[in-house]
Amino acid sequence: MPVGMLPNSPYVSDCCEIPLGSTLYLFSDGIYEVMQSSEVFWSLDEFIATLAQLHQSQANLGQIIATVQSLSKMGTLRMIVPFYR
């Protein structure tokens, strides 16, 4: 859902509990809208599968970003990544 893009649109709010020790990944749709060398955009499902694999291998944020960048035909992605512990 685009947040803040349509000022008069109704938004649903909700909450959920994130257990201690969990990892929460926040990203915009731009993170997976990457043109690959095959001239095909990466899909959300492909991004989620890759993120799950990286999470299982205990990859850090830098490794996740490097993996996404390596899949991009455009090379370096420009991102601002806040990190909190």
C-alpha positions in Angstrom: 0.0 0.0 0.0 1.5 3.4 -0.9 1.7 5.3 2.3 1.3 9.1 2.2 1.0 9.2 -1.6 -2.8 9.8 -1.6 -3.6 12.3 1.1 -7.4 11.7 1.1 -7.3 7.9 1.0 -8.5 5.9 4.0 -5.9 3.8 5.7 -6.4 0.9 8.0 -4.3 0.8 11.1 -3.4 -2.4 12.9 -0.8 -3.8 15.3 1.0 -7.0 15.8 3.4 -8.3 18.4 6.9 -8.9 17.3 8.6 -11.4 19.6 11.9 -10.6 21.2 14.8 -11.8 19.1 12.8 -11.4 15.9 14.1 -9.5 12.9 11.9 -6.9 11.2 12.8 -5.9 7.7 11.3 -2.6 6.4 11.7 -1.7 2.8 10.0 0.2 0.0 8.9 -1.4 -3.2 12.0 0.1 -4.9 14.2 -2.5 -3.1 12.9 -5.3 -5.4 12.0 -3.3 -8.5 15.5 -4.0 -9.9 16.2 -4.5 -13.6 18.3 -7.6 -13.8 20.9 -8.3 -16.6 18.2 -10.5 -18.2 16.1 -7.3 -18.8 13.5 -8.6 -16.4 12.4 -7.0 -13.2 12.9 -8.9 -10.0 9.5 -9.9 -8.5 8.4 -9.4 -4.9 8.2 -13.2 -4.4 11.9 -13.5 -5.7 12.9 -10.7 -3.3 11.2 -12.4 -0.3 12.8 -15.8 -1.2 16.2 -14.2 -1.4 15.7 -12.3 1.9 14.6 -15.5 3.6 17.7 -17.3 2.4 19.9 -14.4 3.5 18.2 -14.3 6.9 18.7 -18.1 7.3 22.4 -17.7 6.6 22.5 -14.9 9.2 23.6 -12.3 6.6 24.0 -8.7 8.0 22.4 -5.6 6.5 25.5 -4.9 4.4 25.4 -8.4 2.8 21.7 -8.0 2.1 22.2 -4.7 0.3 25.2 -6.1 -1.6 23.2 -9.0 -2.8 20.4 -6.8 -4.1 23.0 -4.5 -5.8 24.7 -7.5 -7.4 21.4 -8.5 -9.1 20.9 -5.0 -10.5 21.8 -4.3 -14.1 22.1 -0.6 -13.0 24.8 -1.3 -10.5 24.8 0.6 -7.3 21.5 1.3 -5.6 21.2 4.5 -3.5 19.5 3.9 -0.2 19.1 5.4 3.2 19.0 2.6 5.7 18.2 3.4 9.3 19.3 0.7 11.7 18.2 0.4 15.3 18.9 -2.2 18.0 
